[in-house]
Amino acid sequence: MVPSSRRRTEQVHQQRMAAWAQLRACCPTCQVEPAMPCHLDGWPLENGAVHARRYEEAEVAA
């Protein structure tokens, strides 16, 4: 629900999904453990994003 308009949103916000995947699963792409941010060449991904494979791993772990 959006507090300012009291509307329900249809989808979960992308950053919430990324945070959930980051806390749940290891990333097979960049080889980091749960709770560690994904990176590309040593630099963290923009806006806390995670690799697509990490979402898949989080779904399996759930």
C-alpha angles and dihedrals in degrees: 000000000000106000096209096054100021090229126141115236120227097220138036113254113261094236091054090052091049092049091050092051091046092054095043109044148031114245113242091195101057098016100236127148126242114292092025116110120245116251141193117213090342095309120109116246117260119274094359093297121166132210118267092243089060090060089054092050091049091052090052091048092051 
